[in-house]
Amino acid sequence: MDNIIYSSAKSMAQAVRDKEVSAVELVDAHLARIEEVNPALNAVVQLAAERARAEAVEADAALARGESKGALHGVPFTLKDSIDTEGIITTGGTLGRKDFVPDADATVAARLRAAGGILLGKTNTPELTYAGETDNLIYGRTNNPFDLSRTPGGSSGGAGAIVCCGGAAFDIGSDTGGSVRGPAHNCGIAGIKPNSGRVPRTGHIVPHSFGAADSLTQNGPMARYVEDLALILPIISGPDWDDPHIVPMPLDDPSDVDIGKLRVAYYAHNGVNTPTEEIMAATRTTALALDDVCASVVEDLPRAIPDNPDINNQMSQADGQAAARRLLAKYGTTETHEWIARLLEKASENMVSVQEYTAMLERVDAYRSEMLGFMQNYDVIVCPVSSYAALPHGESMFNEKYTGIGYMATYNITGWPSTVVRGGTSPEGLPIGVQVVARPWREDVSLAVAQYLEGVLGGWQNPPI
């Protein structure tokens, strides 16, 4: 029974269906694990234990009647605190919402529960999700399960930490500049940023209809195993008739992908931010693993990539963070975390004129066009997730190491799907992820390659906590 919390969500669901384990036993096992590790991690910030147990009892009774709610029947999960959950405090890490209880689930929450998933509670996030580390004035700091003195990343740091430890089968993160992929890298789990326009953001602290930056933010699953990303993504995808940017595009099955026909490009250095030797080595090892099975594997860096940091900075700062200021005003927040305060101050210094802003938008479109032209010759790009493994708390914000997110932010700008899977280990024993990027709308290709790499490179490993 102890080991089932480290199984995949898919295996848990099958065990419940086969009545090898009850939903009540699964929920209780996960709650016990949260109780064991959370004092050190501070990953889960709200628990709904009583409700979860009641839903587990109902799930078992339904199975006894021969009824099933769906593919996640009886599987316990958590949700990032930036995602609205009916009846459970949802702060988004900002003081103006410290007591806010939504009266409805966000679209992704509702879809997971409708498929039989049982929500255990909420996981920590920085204020408004606006940081690469996880800390806020309501709940404080979340720690990395491989080294408590280090960050799990952000903004889905609580999600990454508790999933890694077996406290939840999966979580849903949000990713504007790497907030799913960074914590997956730091915590040694799998995570996918879906294609822009795939998963509704309705009910997320950073709403849809966010102007020029809207396409950057995507909700995506985080789990210990790639097969769970493939299980969960179809459940949360598709139009909800609220988020105006969601496209009813088919989502193909990763199991139908013929890896042997894929053309792969890889780069271990983006020409701007130098990764550690271990991260570059992990990327090359990944490329070698694919060279054994794919049609071609070529070292090739898109010419547009070195422009990414400048474009990303312009997109996030050109309006003086006016959008963030509107969010803070909307939620009634008057006291902010120091990271938000510094972002607002920095952005004010870099605010541009309307003419310069429209020129920036033209530059973004040209960047996307050039990247698309590069991808005409390839099906997959493999590259680092970041320049560093998990850093000591505070080191990844507002210094030269913060620029390491450029490896991820590139694919927020293009909007393409990107999956992270563990590909190595640092000398300090910290996980190293690799990023598997696919063509537009080809999450199936990204997931298929990531699942192959998980099998070859080992994937998730149990942390010492």
DOGU-520250 format. One line per field, with one value per residue (C-alpha): x, y, z. Coordinates in nm, 3 decimals. Layout:
N
c1 = c(X | ...)
c2 = c(Y | ...)
c3 = c(Z | ...)
! end
This chain:
465
c1 = c(0.000 | 0.283 | 0.426 | 0.104 | 0.146 | 0.451 | 0.257 | 0.131 | -0.216 | -0.305 | -0.203 | -0.392 | -0.709 | -0.675 | -0.616 | -0.933 | -1.133 | -1.000 | -1.079 | -0.721 | -0.731 | -1.019 | -1.048 | -1.065 | -0.735 | -0.574 | -0.692 | -0.583 | -0.239 | -0.182 | -0.306 | -0.068 | 0.221 | 0.130 | 0.125 | 0.468 | 0.653 | 0.465 | 0.609 | 0.950 | 0.830 | 0.542 | 0.406 | 0.036 | -0.120 | -0.487 | -0.624 | -0.974 | -0.927 | -1.284 | -1.435 | -1.179 | -1.261 | -1.634 | -1.582 | -1.369 | -1.650 | -1.889 | -1.641 | -1.617 | -1.995 | -2.036 | -1.794 | -1.985 | -2.291 | -2.092 | -2.062 | -1.752 | -1.716 | -1.425 | -1.056 | -0.952 | -1.213 | -1.077 | -0.737 | -0.620 | -0.467 | -0.377 | -0.414 | -0.195 | -0.336 | -0.370 | -0.659 | -1.008 | -1.159 | -1.518 | -1.538 | -1.158 | -0.961 | -0.779 | -0.536 | -0.311 | -0.048 | -0.176 | -0.293 | -0.608 | -0.739 | -0.612 | -0.969 | -1.122 | -1.339 | -1.457 | -1.816 | -1.721 | -1.434 | -1.200 | -1.258 | -0.961 | -1.069 | -1.425 | -1.311 | -1.075 | -1.342 | -1.599 | -1.354 | -1.348 | -1.042 | -1.051 | -0.906 | -0.693 | -0.597 | -0.403 | -0.032 | 0.180 | 0.262 | 0.434 | 0.215 | 0.006 | 0.241 | 0.489 | 0.815 | 1.053 | 1.056 | 0.767 | 0.717 | 0.441 | 0.323 | 0.037 | 0.198 | 0.572 | 0.837 | 0.825 | 1.137 | 1.288 | 1.243 | 1.601 | 1.755 | 1.544 | 1.789 | 1.705 | 1.405 | 1.158 | 1.120 | 0.815 | 0.555 | 0.421 | 0.676 | 0.431 | 0.291 | 0.633 | 0.744 | 0.440 | 0.399 | 0.766 | 0.720 | 0.411 | 0.169 | -0.044 | -0.077 | -0.064 | -0.125 | -0.205 | 0.044 | 0.037 | 0.324 | 0.388 | 0.766 | 0.845 | 0.623 | 0.535 | 0.866 | 1.097 | 0.954 | 0.944 | 1.315 | 1.398 | 1.193 | 1.270 | 0.916 | 0.743 | 0.537 | 0.398 | 0.323 | 0.055 | 0.021 | -0.117 | -0.495 | -0.526 | -0.637 | -0.879 | -0.747 | -1.095 | -1.070 | -0.695 | -0.548 | -0.398 | -0.712 | -0.758 | -0.804 | -0.476 | -0.395 | -0.070 | 0.070 | -0.235 | -0.086 | 0.209 | 0.014 | -0.096 | -0.229 | -0.063 | -0.037 | 0.256 | 0.313 | 0.588 | 0.532 | 0.485 | 0.200 | -0.001 | 0.050 | -0.093 | -0.385 | -0.472 | -0.418 | -0.723 | -0.942 | -0.861 | -0.835 | -1.086 | -1.318 | -1.519 | -1.711 | -1.552 | -1.181 | -1.198 | -0.857 | -0.915 | -0.920 | -1.106 | -0.798 | -0.771 | -0.537 | -0.364 | -0.257 | 0.117 | 0.104 | 0.035 | 0.357 | 0.628 | 0.944 | 1.155 | 1.031 | 1.107 | 1.370 | 1.531 | 1.729 | 1.910 | 2.117 | 2.292 | 2.366 | 2.132 | 2.412 | 2.318 | 2.301 | 2.568 | 2.432 | 2.635 | 2.851 | 2.619 | 2.312 | 2.484 | 2.603 | 2.250 | 2.119 | 2.383 | 2.315 | 1.948 | 2.034 | 2.249 | 1.963 | 1.734 | 1.998 | 1.952 | 1.585 | 1.496 | 1.533 | 1.787 | 1.938 | 2.124 | 2.284 | 2.121 | 2.034 | 1.753 | 1.900 | 1.622 | 1.695 | 1.960 | 1.701 | 1.470 | 1.583 | 1.538 | 1.197 | 1.082 | 1.187 | 1.006 | 0.685 | 0.686 | 0.796 | 0.697 | 0.361 | 0.518 | 0.343 | 0.013 | -0.168 | -0.021 | -0.119 | -0.477 | -0.481 | -0.355 | -0.622 | -0.889 | -0.802 | -0.763 | -0.395 | -0.210 | 0.093 | 0.293 | 0.578 | 0.919 | 0.951 | 0.633 | 0.738 | 1.073 | 0.911 | 0.680 | 0.968 | 1.185 | 0.902 | 0.828 | 1.185 | 1.142 | 0.795 | 0.782 | 0.565 | 0.269 | 0.478 | 0.755 | 0.502 | 0.347 | 0.697 | 0.764 | 0.452 | 0.577 | 0.912 | 0.738 | 0.551 | 0.872 | 1.039 | 0.755 | 0.773 | 1.146 | 1.110 | 0.831 | 1.055 | 1.323 | 1.072 | 0.984 | 1.292 | 1.231 | 0.965 | 1.128 | 1.372 | 1.563 | 1.729 | 1.795 | 1.516 | 1.737 | 2.100 | 2.107 | 1.975 | 1.773 | 1.942 | 1.965 | 1.666 | 1.681 | 1.955 | 1.731 | 1.558 | 1.692 | 2.046 | 2.230 | 2.101 | 1.740 | 1.814 | 1.836 | 1.459 | 1.521 | 1.542 | 1.176 | 1.041 | 1.131 | 0.848 | 0.598 | 0.654 | 0.615 | 0.327 | 0.454 | 0.409 | 0.701 | 0.742 | 1.006 | 1.135 | 1.425 | 1.742 | 2.023 | 2.158 | 2.384 | 2.697 | 2.490 | 2.235 | 1.976 | 1.754 | 1.828 | 1.542 | 1.547 | 1.296 | 1.123 | 0.957 | 0.732 | 0.567 | 0.249 | -0.038 | 0.176 | 0.167 | 0.143 | 0.493 | 0.640 | 0.487 | 0.587 | 0.952 | 0.947 | 0.804 | 1.074 | 1.341 | 1.189 | 1.233 | 1.591 | 1.716 | 1.528 | 1.281 | 1.153 | 1.349 | 1.226 | 1.369 | 1.546 | 1.277)
c2 = c(0.000 | 0.242 | 0.213 | 0.288 | 0.661 | 0.644 | 0.471 | 0.658 | 0.810 | 0.573 | 0.273 | 0.409 | 0.446 | 0.091 | -0.043 | 0.130 | -0.007 | -0.357 | -0.310 | -0.385 | -0.065 | 0.158 | 0.528 | 0.581 | 0.397 | 0.602 | 0.932 | 0.837 | 0.727 | 1.057 | 1.262 | 1.071 | 1.147 | 1.516 | 1.516 | 1.354 | 1.582 | 1.910 | 2.056 | 2.056 | 2.147 | 2.391 | 2.278 | 2.220 | 2.538 | 2.438 | 2.090 | 1.966 | 1.636 | 1.592 | 1.663 | 1.440 | 1.148 | 1.198 | 1.197 | 0.883 | 0.707 | 0.808 | 0.687 | 0.344 | 0.320 | 0.409 | 0.134 | -0.113 | -0.023 | -0.073 | 0.300 | 0.503 | 0.878 | 0.851 | 0.789 | 0.942 | 0.772 | 0.774 | 0.930 | 1.198 | 1.518 | 1.872 | 2.203 | 2.510 | 2.789 | 3.013 | 2.795 | 2.857 | 2.575 | 2.587 | 2.591 | 2.602 | 2.922 | 3.029 | 3.315 | 3.321 | 3.418 | 3.775 | 3.930 | 4.079 | 3.724 | 3.565 | 3.469 | 3.437 | 3.126 | 3.079 | 2.977 | 2.778 | 2.562 | 2.678 | 2.490 | 2.256 | 2.180 | 2.105 | 1.875 | 1.677 | 1.629 | 1.532 | 1.262 | 1.117 | 1.288 | 1.373 | 1.709 | 1.695 | 2.062 | 2.355 | 2.400 | 2.709 | 2.972 | 3.312 | 3.620 | 3.628 | 3.349 | 3.626 | 3.467 | 3.183 | 3.092 | 3.004 | 3.244 | 3.484 | 3.695 | 3.457 | 3.114 | 3.178 | 2.979 | 2.631 | 2.413 | 2.164 | 1.796 | 1.712 | 1.993 | 2.208 | 2.497 | 2.521 | 2.635 | 2.395 | 2.666 | 2.868 | 2.949 | 2.594 | 2.516 | 2.373 | 2.146 | 2.020 | 1.953 | 1.758 | 1.553 | 1.456 | 1.331 | 1.118 | 1.353 | 1.384 | 1.177 | 1.494 | 1.867 | 2.134 | 2.415 | 2.730 | 2.836 | 3.193 | 3.178 | 2.829 | 2.788 | 2.424 | 2.326 | 2.495 | 2.318 | 1.990 | 2.036 | 2.136 | 1.857 | 1.579 | 1.515 | 1.543 | 1.838 | 1.977 | 2.328 | 2.258 | 2.449 | 2.799 | 2.774 | 2.415 | 2.436 | 2.697 | 2.947 | 3.028 | 3.061 | 3.122 | 3.414 | 3.550 | 3.552 | 3.489 | 3.799 | 3.939 | 4.153 | 4.115 | 3.873 | 3.646 | 3.371 | 3.323 | 3.156 | 2.794 | 2.548 | 2.207 | 1.883 | 1.789 | 1.428 | 1.181 | 0.992 | 1.104 | 0.855 | 1.063 | 1.380 | 1.193 | 1.074 | 1.413 | 1.649 | 1.533 | 1.567 | 1.935 | 2.037 | 2.195 | 2.497 | 2.589 | 2.872 | 3.126 | 3.146 | 3.310 | 3.184 | 2.809 | 2.627 | 2.297 | 2.131 | 1.750 | 1.611 | 1.303 | 0.998 | 0.980 | 0.601 | 0.648 | 0.844 | 0.664 | 0.795 | 0.636 | 0.896 | 1.202 | 1.462 | 1.610 | 1.929 | 1.989 | 2.258 | 2.254 | 2.629 | 2.900 | 3.143 | 3.373 | 3.191 | 2.928 | 2.623 | 2.419 | 2.148 | 1.883 | 2.034 | 2.056 | 1.697 | 1.580 | 1.749 | 1.579 | 1.243 | 1.290 | 1.363 | 1.050 | 0.842 | 0.972 | 0.918 | 0.545 | 0.553 | 0.871 | 0.939 | 1.214 | 1.404 | 1.726 | 1.991 | 2.309 | 2.637 | 2.854 | 3.189 | 3.374 | 3.220 | 3.471 | 3.750 | 3.581 | 3.745 | 4.094 | 4.015 | 3.845 | 4.144 | 4.382 | 4.180 | 4.164 | 4.522 | 4.747 | 4.841 | 4.919 | 4.611 | 4.795 | 4.464 | 4.339 | 4.666 | 4.619 | 4.266 | 4.388 | 4.660 | 4.409 | 4.183 | 4.467 | 4.402 | 4.700 | 4.523 | 4.306 | 4.062 | 4.219 | 4.034 | 4.191 | 4.531 | 4.503 | 4.383 | 4.684 | 4.919 | 4.765 | 4.769 | 5.135 | 5.215 | 5.030 | 5.147 | 5.255 | 5.474 | 5.342 | 5.364 | 5.159 | 4.911 | 4.843 | 4.805 | 4.547 | 4.353 | 4.352 | 4.221 | 3.939 | 3.832 | 3.837 | 3.623 | 3.371 | 3.360 | 3.292 | 3.017 | 2.858 | 2.859 | 2.675 | 2.413 | 2.334 | 2.110 | 1.935 | 1.763 | 1.805 | 2.034 | 1.907 | 2.163 | 2.249 | 2.367 | 2.617 | 2.713 | 2.570 | 2.292 | 2.406 | 2.709 | 2.814 | 3.023 | 3.375 | 3.323 | 3.288 | 3.625 | 3.959 | 3.857 | 3.707 | 3.360 | 3.473 | 3.486 | 3.107 | 3.093 | 3.201 | 2.834 | 2.801 | 3.149 | 3.098 | 2.848 | 3.063 | 3.321 | 3.068 | 2.898 | 2.550 | 2.246 | 2.149 | 1.856 | 1.826 | 1.491 | 1.411 | 1.349 | 1.354 | 1.449 | 1.733 | 1.676 | 1.790 | 1.514 | 1.751 | 1.657 | 1.785 | 1.805 | 1.813 | 1.995 | 1.827 | 2.082 | 1.987 | 2.158 | 2.361 | 2.148 | 1.831 | 1.757 | 1.392 | 1.408 | 1.591 | 1.339 | 1.036 | 1.143 | 1.234 | 0.896 | 0.719 | 0.927 | 0.854 | 0.484 | 0.523 | 0.786 | 0.671 | 0.953 | 1.038 | 0.928 | 0.928 | 1.223 | 1.176 | 1.346)
c3 = c(0.000 | 0.080 | -0.272 | -0.457 | -0.398 | -0.626 | -0.905 | -1.208 | -1.199 | -1.481 | -1.270 | -0.969 | -1.173 | -1.302 | -0.949 | -0.830 | -1.122 | -1.054 | -0.683 | -0.587 | -0.380 | -0.279 | -0.346 | 0.029 | 0.078 | -0.199 | -0.055 | 0.297 | 0.173 | -0.006 | 0.287 | 0.513 | 0.277 | 0.272 | 0.653 | 0.653 | 0.410 | 0.402 | 0.723 | 0.553 | 0.204 | 0.261 | -0.075 | 0.011 | 0.147 | 0.173 | 0.247 | 0.170 | 0.355 | 0.479 | 0.138 | -0.034 | 0.195 | 0.138 | -0.239 | -0.209 | -0.022 | -0.301 | -0.565 | -0.404 | -0.370 | -0.737 | -0.842 | -0.626 | -0.836 | -1.155 | -1.225 | -1.311 | -1.355 | -1.595 | -1.655 | -1.319 | -1.101 | -0.744 | -0.826 | -0.575 | -0.710 | -0.605 | -0.787 | -0.802 | -0.587 | -0.892 | -1.016 | -0.874 | -0.670 | -0.552 | -0.174 | -0.119 | -0.055 | -0.370 | -0.315 | -0.618 | -0.362 | -0.330 | -0.003 | -0.153 | -0.198 | 0.124 | 0.226 | -0.121 | -0.170 | -0.531 | -0.588 | -0.898 | -1.020 | -1.292 | -1.617 | -1.565 | -1.206 | -1.311 | -1.592 | -1.368 | -1.103 | -1.367 | -1.484 | -1.131 | -0.986 | -0.615 | -0.516 | -0.202 | -0.175 | -0.318 | -0.382 | -0.330 | -0.593 | -0.593 | -0.605 | -0.922 | -1.049 | -1.135 | -1.023 | -1.097 | -0.727 | -0.498 | -0.208 | -0.104 | 0.189 | 0.277 | 0.293 | 0.271 | 0.086 | -0.067 | -0.057 | -0.299 | -0.199 | -0.304 | -0.098 | 0.134 | 0.097 | -0.272 | -0.472 | -0.638 | -0.901 | -0.987 | -1.034 | -0.998 | -0.726 | -0.474 | -0.743 | -0.848 | -0.490 | -0.369 | -0.687 | -0.672 | -0.314 | -0.381 | -0.203 | -0.517 | -0.831 | -1.042 | -1.041 | -1.298 | -1.333 | -1.541 | -1.764 | -1.884 | -1.905 | -1.779 | -1.473 | -1.549 | -1.704 | -1.453 | -1.146 | -1.342 | -1.411 | -1.054 | -0.896 | -1.143 | -1.266 | -1.604 | -1.721 | -2.042 | -2.160 | -2.420 | -2.743 | -2.709 | -2.752 | -2.628 | -2.260 | -2.121 | -1.866 | -1.731 | -1.354 | -1.345 | -1.144 | -1.467 | -1.681 | -2.048 | -2.264 | -2.131 | -2.432 | -2.624 | -2.363 | -2.357 | -2.572 | -2.336 | -2.051 | -2.072 | -1.814 | -1.827 | -1.626 | -1.403 | -1.294 | -1.215 | -1.541 | -1.899 | -1.949 | -1.702 | -1.902 | -2.201 | -1.985 | -1.837 | -2.131 | -2.334 | -2.024 | -1.972 | -2.340 | -2.572 | -2.585 | -2.276 | -2.448 | -2.216 | -2.300 | -2.644 | -2.757 | -2.735 | -3.069 | -3.128 | -3.273 | -3.272 | -3.007 | -3.145 | -2.943 | -2.860 | -2.896 | -3.269 | -3.329 | -3.526 | -3.360 | -3.631 | -3.881 | -3.672 | -3.759 | -3.449 | -3.396 | -3.070 | -2.905 | -2.570 | -2.568 | -2.696 | -2.776 | -2.488 | -2.154 | -2.084 | -1.902 | -1.657 | -1.807 | -1.662 | -1.826 | -2.164 | -2.122 | -2.038 | -2.352 | -2.569 | -2.403 | -2.486 | -2.848 | -2.865 | -2.725 | -2.998 | -3.265 | -3.210 | -3.311 | -3.503 | -3.875 | -3.811 | -3.519 | -3.603 | -3.385 | -3.507 | -3.333 | -3.479 | -3.581 | -3.399 | -3.058 | -2.942 | -2.983 | -2.732 | -2.406 | -2.548 | -2.697 | -2.378 | -2.169 | -2.402 | -2.391 | -2.012 | -1.938 | -2.227 | -2.075 | -1.738 | -1.598 | -1.631 | -1.665 | -1.336 | -1.167 | -1.289 | -1.144 | -0.807 | -0.805 | -0.905 | -0.613 | -0.366 | -0.297 | -0.153 | -0.003 | -0.244 | -0.213 | -0.278 | -0.607 | -0.745 | -0.614 | -0.790 | -1.112 | -1.110 | -1.041 | -1.312 | -1.566 | -1.496 | -1.594 | -1.924 | -2.026 | -2.391 | -2.611 | -2.809 | -3.126 | -2.968 | -2.832 | -3.172 | -3.317 | -3.047 | -3.150 | -3.510 | -3.388 | -3.200 | -3.513 | -3.716 | -3.449 | -3.460 | -3.838 | -3.841 | -3.579 | -3.782 | -4.089 | -3.890 | -3.783 | -4.143 | -4.147 | -3.813 | -3.608 | -3.267 | -3.088 | -2.783 | -2.558 | -2.193 | -1.966 | -1.783 | -1.744 | -1.391 | -1.174 | -0.870 | -0.718 | -0.354 | -0.247 | -0.383 | -0.641 | -0.944 | -0.904 | -1.033 | -1.118 | -1.412 | -1.328 | -1.383 | -1.757 | -1.760 | -1.817 | -2.176 | -2.276 | -2.181 | -2.264 | -2.629 | -2.662 | -2.476 | -2.747 | -3.030 | -2.849 | -2.934 | -2.709 | -2.489 | -2.251 | -1.979 | -1.856 | -1.625 | -1.823 | -1.571 | -1.229 | -1.116 | -0.904 | -0.603 | -0.666 | -0.814 | -1.110 | -1.458 | -1.705 | -2.082 | -2.297 | -2.592 | -2.821 | -3.111 | -3.404 | -3.347 | -3.213 | -3.200 | -2.829 | -2.931 | -3.083 | -2.784 | -2.542 | -2.748 | -2.757 | -2.387 | -2.295 | -2.495 | -2.321 | -1.982 | -2.051 | -2.170 | -1.924 | -1.616 | -1.550 | -1.202 | -0.894 | -0.536 | -0.339 | -0.007 | 0.202)
! end
